[in-house]
Amino acid sequence: MNTAKPPYLTGHFTPIAEEVTATGLTVEGTLPPELTGRLLRNSHNPKPGITPTHWFKGSGMVHGIRLRDGRAEWYRNRWVHTPALDGAPYMTENGPDLTASAAGTHIIEHAGRLLALCEANLPFELDSELGTVGAYDFDGKLRTAMTAHPKEDPVTGELHFFASSPFPPYLTYHVADATGTLVHTAEVPGATASLKHDFALTRRHVVFIEGNVTFDPAEHSGIPYGWSDEQPSRIGVMPRGTDGHHHVRWYSIEPGNMLHVSNAYEDGQGRIVLEGPTVDREGFRLSWNWWTGAPGRGSEPVSRSYTRRWTIDVSAGTVDERIIDDLPVEFPTLNEDYLGTENRYQYAVAFPDENGLGGYGLVKYDRTTGARRIHQVGDARLPGEAVYVPAAGAANEDDGYLLTVVSDLKQDASQLLVLDATGLDRIATVHLPHRVTAGLHGSWIPDTPPHAS
């Protein structure tokens, strides 16, 4: 009998067994005073004694670090107390229970609400100290699940999001206004059961990505999806606006699968440029087997994940597609002020390749020159997604800071690193009270919104 733990419960991903609150954290270096707010980050962290059948089924635990006026005031971690945390099933005799959520993929703030997200469920609201308030359905208006990757328009403050389902309707698009009121819902025609984890927003369009990973009832990990050569790989382009779903157009692309979008925008010729890490069939197989603990897996949670660029000529109906970098990366981020418009800089986490060669690091891409810079974090140290925070009085796109939580296996510890986003030099290190489980996505929640007067 094989009693070995699956990879998502070992090493950097070993779950934390308790909730902790610590104050007066030790800081090395100098924290910039404009970093006044909270860094919140989500992770899959099953309770002791629980072995989920898939990495993504582990219960969500949110980690928070409070910075103010050059001090690190507190750290706390809290499970998101959903029905699933206590064992409630997602599927019931009455269909899916949208409140039985892992709530472990992302955490955002919109219209003053903190929402922990998992794409198969309703969001869960948390209070300012990470206590669970409960499932949130936009005052009864949201009757579908909600993607873990909504997009907040940096100009209007609207929150754009979608629900993807293995059954019709396969794709439903939603918009909440800047006050948090759900103002638009529409089914998107032509979609399939393909897994849609993320999407893109430009100034004029909503962009959906359908890859070769689709609903598979024979998959028994608890996440019923798998690679299919028969599933067409496509990009759907929909004009923004309340009647945009009447004009969606789908474009065929090469086989592959994308989890996370780097950005998308209209260029000077009106073409849509979309970028993000993608995997081929072998990359998906290695990654999925890691996520489920199956034989034949790679040594990392993502394998063969290379940044790809699509340039969509809407007028001609054509797509130019190319891999633009051969470094395995995931968790792309950018200065969110540039979301939906042409950005020069992007950031990502670098992973070893499928043979275990190369190390972990944070990558900065200069899309104008094609250059990349890597901040190496050190042996047996894994950085998390880098959250960009603009500096006070920033004049350039990369005038700011990158915040990342690092898991250090040798020291059995974690730190918050604050890097200069321009040169990736370390500015400050905040020592956390214990090693933090390597996680997924998070947000910087400033005390004063960046565009407030």
Protein Blocks (a to p, Z undefined) as FASTA:
>chain_A
ZZbdcfklgcjllccfbdcddehiacehjddfklgcddddddddddehiacfbfklpccd
ddddddeehiafbacddddddfklnopafbdfkbpafklcgklmbccdeehiacdddfkb
ccddddfkopafbdceeholaccdcdfbdcddfklopacdddddfbdcfbdcddddfkop
afbdcddehiafbdcfbdcddfkbccddddfbdcdfkbcnhpacdddfklccdddddded
jklmmmgccddddedddfbdfbdcddfkopacdddddddfklmmmmmmmmnopghiafbf
behiacddddddfknopacdddfbfcdcehiaddfklgoiacfbdcddddddfkopacdd
dddddfknopacdddebehiacddddddddehiabfklccdddddddfklopaddddddf
klopafbdcddfbdcdddfbdcdddfbdfkbZZ
